[in-house]
């Protein structure tokens, strides 16, 4: 299968952060990306040019000749456009890349369908190492599971078949690990700016915090005043946040959660 798998004609429906990274990674591995769809011409053309594909901003003009359609749209747009996305593509395999949408969303609209979910944070302007990124696949038909596994294996050393329920839990955990953590960086950046300090001074701390959990459990790696509930330090910090009740609330909630977690 691997000798001819790169001949699979692929169409990307969506040209956002994930689609851009995934399309380029597949293109570099020799896959044929035949077309890119995006609502905006600028996004569709930008990605199409990078992967030598055609592009369109009209769902009706999406080619029906591809064997695999990778749909990477915002959740609400995806669900709304499902009937148009699937029209006339009965012989093709259609997959979405969303962490939180069950595979069953395809049921009434397609014969062959599944999920192709690379779990990572993606930005158009930053390339990632797909070799390290875990892929989680799911499909209605066993032969399509094998096809998706084979495609994912050309990119990554970590390919798993999981259920929609498991993927939903993964996505929830990923929101805590990635999105909430990054928001903490944003809040810290605002605090540093207030005191005329550069965010760069935090980068070694950010890096070491991330490195530690490669060797210790998150529970073991936790440090700071909340672990031992050092009331002097915590009270001083809360006083510094007196002009920002929202930050005070976050600080209190996080400190309480850390402390309670370490009493278990």
Secondary structure as GFF3:
##gff-version 3
##sequence-region A 1 264
A	DSSP	alpha_helix	2	5	.	.	.	ID=ss1
A	DSSP	beta_strand	9	13	.	.	.	ID=ss2
A	DSSP	alpha_helix	17	28	.	.	.	ID=ss3
A	DSSP	beta_strand	32	37	.	.	.	ID=ss4
A	DSSP	alpha_helix	41	50	.	.	.	ID=ss5
A	DSSP	beta_strand	54	56	.	.	.	ID=ss6
A	DSSP	three_ten_helix	59	61	.	.	.	ID=ss7
A	DSSP	beta_strand	68	71	.	.	.	ID=ss8
A	DSSP	alpha_helix	75	86	.	.	.	ID=ss9
A	DSSP	beta_strand	93	96	.	.	.	ID=ss10
A	DSSP	three_ten_helix	103	106	.	.	.	ID=ss11
A	DSSP	beta_strand	113	118	.	.	.	ID=ss12
A	DSSP	three_ten_helix	130	132	.	.	.	ID=ss13
A	DSSP	beta_strand	135	139	.	.	.	ID=ss14
A	DSSP	alpha_helix	142	155	.	.	.	ID=ss15
A	DSSP	beta_strand	159	161	.	.	.	ID=ss16
A	DSSP	alpha_helix	164	174	.	.	.	ID=ss17
A	DSSP	pi_helix	175	180	.	.	.	ID=ss18
A	DSSP	alpha_helix	181	194	.	.	.	ID=ss19
A	DSSP	three_ten_helix	199	202	.	.	.	ID=ss20
A	DSSP	alpha_helix	203	212	.	.	.	ID=ss21
A	DSSP	alpha_helix	218	221	.	.	.	ID=ss22
A	DSSP	alpha_helix	225	228	.	.	.	ID=ss23
A	DSSP	alpha_helix	231	240	.	.	.	ID=ss24
A	DSSP	alpha_helix	245	261	.	.	.	ID=ss25
###
